[in-house]
Amino acid sequence: MDDVVAALRGLPVPLAEAAADVPAAPGLYAWWGRFGALPGISGPRHETADLQLLYVGTAPNGATSQATLRSRVVGDHIRGTTGSSTLRRSLAALLSEQQGWRSRWTTRPVLVNADELRLSEWMAERLQLTWAEHPEPWTVEAQLIADLEPPLNQADNRDHPLHPFVREARTRWREAARSGG
């Protein structure tokens, strides 16, 4: 697992570069962001870049999923919607009020289409990625979250000091979407 940690702590790349380079293989990925980009959020500082760790995810997220790093990172996160990405939902919950983004309710809260595009632009300007191939990433995800302490992860991260803050923001955003906000 040391090689996975080393890769995730490696030099993050901008999203445009990541979209072209992320392999179609199973593995884990880490999202890094500029300090101050998310109100109330601070994560572990990167060793060499002026970035903080925000979120760690897996592809696939279980033994029966067919997702790869490429399909998960590019398809669901970079080019996806809040309906297909837990990361995007957390970002929307933390930024909607500040950015004036609007949401609606489907089977869950989602941003309106124009604001999905704005979120994608926000991500491209402020976030970067690292990744590591691993044949069964779901088997090491909980330990990596415990070791790396990303503030936006909700599952397997209840002891993180920012867990209640993120959970409350997501609850407020969900309630606003249900009421047509």
Phi, psi and omega per residue, in radians:
M1 nan -0.320 3.124
D2 -1.034 -0.636 3.134
D3 -1.203 -0.567 3.081
V4 -1.174 -0.815 3.120
V5 -1.051 -0.773 -3.137
A6 -1.072 -0.733 3.134
A7 -1.163 -0.735 -3.137
L8 -1.202 -0.458 3.076
R9 -1.611 0.077 3.116
G10 -1.176 -3.084 -3.092
L11 -1.228 2.040 3.129
P12 -1.146 2.619 -3.141
V13 -2.042 2.605 3.081
P14 -1.052 2.730 -3.053
L15 -1.072 -0.659 3.134
A16 -1.063 -0.735 3.110
E17 -1.208 -0.743 3.139
A18 -1.078 -0.723 -3.118
A19 -1.022 -0.555 3.130
A20 -1.492 -0.464 -2.968
D21 -1.835 -0.329 -3.094
V22 -1.094 2.247 -3.064
P23 -1.358 2.744 3.040
A24 -1.524 1.204 -3.091
A25 -2.523 2.812 3.051
P26 -1.250 2.677 3.102
G27 2.942 -2.838 -3.128
L28 -2.205 2.733 3.129
Y29 -2.439 2.699 3.126
A30 -2.269 2.339 3.092
W31 -1.746 2.275 3.136
W32 -2.065 2.501 -3.125
G33 -2.391 2.835 3.080
R34 -1.140 2.567 3.048
F35 -1.135 2.391 3.127
G36 1.444 -0.059 -3.116
A37 -1.186 -0.608 -3.130
L38 -1.962 2.088 -3.118
P39 -1.074 2.243 3.086
G40 1.414 0.040 -3.074
I41 -1.993 2.284 2.968
S42 -2.428 2.395 -3.136
G43 -2.164 3.095 3.123
P44 -1.039 2.386 -3.128
R45 -1.275 2.422 3.033
H46 -1.211 2.580 -3.071
E47 -1.164 -0.586 -3.053
T48 -2.192 -0.384 -3.140
A49 -1.764 2.689 3.118
D50 -1.458 1.117 -3.081
L51 -2.410 2.817 3.062
Q52 -2.165 2.568 3.100
L53 -1.269 2.343 -3.138
L54 -2.024 -0.686 -2.956
Y55 -2.734 2.530 3.049
V56 -2.205 2.365 3.129
G57 -2.414 3.016 -3.126
T58 -2.203 2.734 3.014
A59 -2.611 2.010 -0.071
P60 -1.298 2.957 -3.131
N61 -1.733 0.279 3.073
G62 -3.094 2.933 -3.045
A63 -1.117 -0.430 -3.072
T64 -1.700 -0.142 -3.127
S65 -1.359 2.602 3.108
Q66 -1.828 0.071 -3.085
A67 -1.110 2.549 3.036
T68 -1.995 2.976 3.052
L69 -0.947 -0.787 -3.122
R70 -1.071 -0.860 -3.087
S71 -1.183 -0.649 -3.119
R72 -1.279 -0.913 -3.071
V73 -1.202 -0.884 -3.071
V74 -1.371 -0.899 -3.047
G75 -1.217 -0.766 -3.057
D76 -1.616 -0.637 -3.061
H77 -1.681 -1.022 -3.052
I78 -1.220 -0.841 -3.084
R79 -1.876 0.106 -3.055
G80 -1.532 -2.753 -3.130
T81 -2.296 2.982 3.078
T82 -1.148 -0.327 3.078
G83 -1.265 -0.405 -3.080
S84 -1.962 0.052 -3.011
S85 -2.444 2.047 3.055
T86 -1.091 -0.690 3.096
L87 -1.023 -0.864 -3.129
R88 -1.075 -0.658 3.101
R89 -1.105 -0.750 3.118
S90 -1.133 -0.751 3.112
L91 -1.083 -0.773 3.118
A92 -1.066 -0.736 -3.136
A93 -1.109 -0.663 -3.107
L94 -1.404 -0.407 -3.008
L95 -1.956 -0.279 -2.992
S96 -0.980 -0.813 -3.125
E97 -1.116 -0.822 -3.119
Q98 -1.098 -0.715 -3.063
Q99 -1.549 -0.214 -3.102
G100 1.313 0.416 3.136
W101 -1.303 2.576 3.133
R102 -1.901 2.601 3.140
S103 -2.281 2.921 3.106
R104 -2.472 2.932 -3.130
W105 -1.866 2.260 2.963
T106 -2.005 -1.903 2.941
T107 -1.613 -0.099 3.110
R108 -2.804 2.983 3.101
P109 -1.236 2.441 3.051
V110 -2.481 2.670 3.040
L111 -1.298 2.652 2.997
V112 -1.147 2.739 -2.995
N113 -0.932 -0.791 -3.121
A114 -1.085 -0.626 -3.134
D115 -1.386 -0.410 2.969
E116 -1.056 -0.737 3.120
L117 -1.133 -0.693 3.112
R118 -1.130 -0.687 3.087
L119 -1.106 -0.739 3.103
S120 -1.050 -0.730 3.099
E121 -1.130 -0.739 3.112
W122 -1.025 -0.800 -3.137
M123 -1.083 -0.790 -3.105
A124 -1.082 -0.561 -3.125
E125 -1.405 -0.467 -2.937
R126 -2.132 -0.253 -3.048
L127 -1.986 2.685 3.061
Q128 -2.406 2.927 -3.020
L129 -2.280 2.641 2.852
T130 -2.298 2.827 3.122
W131 -2.707 2.845 3.123
A132 -2.544 2.298 3.058
E133 -1.302 2.505 3.109
H134 -2.775 2.315 -3.053
P135 -1.162 -0.505 -3.133
E136 -2.401 1.245 -3.000
P137 -1.080 -0.524 -3.136
W138 -1.111 -0.341 -3.134
T139 -1.371 -0.301 -3.112
V140 -2.061 -0.071 -3.052
E141 -1.022 -0.873 -3.094
A142 -1.046 -0.727 3.129
Q143 -1.168 -0.692 3.106
L144 -1.127 -0.710 3.108
I145 -1.095 -0.743 3.111
A146 -1.108 -0.708 -3.099
D147 -1.311 -0.726 -3.020
L148 -1.576 -0.392 3.078
E149 0.989 0.948 3.070
P150 -1.292 2.277 -3.025
P151 -1.250 -0.406 -3.072
L152 -1.518 -0.292 3.098
N153 -1.150 2.306 3.099
Q154 -1.761 -0.835 3.112
A155 -1.201 2.480 3.112
D156 1.050 0.420 -3.036
N157 -2.494 0.428 -3.045
R158 -1.097 -0.385 -3.138
D159 -1.473 -0.136 3.136
H160 -1.155 2.363 -3.105
P161 -1.043 -0.428 -3.141
L162 -1.635 -0.015 3.138
H163 -0.945 -0.864 3.133
P164 -1.095 -0.647 3.137
F165 -1.082 -0.826 3.138
V166 -1.174 -0.765 3.128
R167 -1.027 -0.774 -3.141
E168 -1.145 -0.696 3.100
A169 -1.099 -0.734 3.121
R170 -1.150 -0.651 3.094
T171 -1.119 -0.802 3.118
R172 -1.058 -0.744 -3.127
W173 -1.149 -0.737 3.104
R174 -1.057 -0.787 -3.140
E175 -1.137 -0.694 3.100
A176 -1.115 -0.707 3.127
A177 -1.143 -0.704 3.122
R178 -1.110 -0.562 -3.107
S179 -1.607 0.154 3.080
G180 1.571 0.275 -3.097
G181 -1.636 nan nan
